[in-house]
Amino acid sequence: MKRVGVLALQGDVGEHVMMLESLDSVVVKVRTIEQLESIDALVLPGGESTTIAHLLVTAGLKDALGEKLRDGFPVFGTCAGLILLSAEILDGRADQWCYGALSVTLRRNGYGRQIASFESPIEVTGVGSVSGVFIRAPRIVAWDNDVEVLATLDPGDGRGEHPVFVRQKNVWGASFHPELAGDPRLHRLFVDSL
């Protein structure tokens, strides 16, 4: 049985843990390098991307996770996790960094601020319709050809469809919060890929 970690520094940790436990995964809340080294895959939760980035540095996990990502380690990032995995953040803070594990360019809060949060059905390749919960969600505005787009969304703002669920090799990213919808199918898709 695979051991799946959830980065437990800030954000929707408990919700991801519940989703993964419902799939009978062995779940580890990751706060240390030792815990990171003990797992087969990792979920980077939604939360506040600059806070999570800062905590990765102070916990001594930034470089260790970066090395694992370069070695092909499977990671699923949701919302803030997607921001951390991206290649470029167009409107990030001057000191904001990202791993470059997903060849996507995005805008933080790309669908609007907290007050513009929304929920929308999303058609996911190989899964069907799921509920997408968008809270200050990043918007993917550019992506390389080797990024597999698994779902798109047109929020009706005149800017057309954008990817909201993507995969590049072992790295997965969602603009939305699948852990908040109570539907474990996207987590199952990730776990079944391990």
Helices and strands as residue ranges (DSSP letters): E 3-7, H 13-22, E 26-30, H 33-37, E 41-44, H 49-58, H 62-70, E 75-78, H 80-85, E 88-89, E 104-107, G 114-116, E 118-124, E 128-134, E 139-143, E 148-153, E 162-168, E 171-174, G 178-180, H 185-192
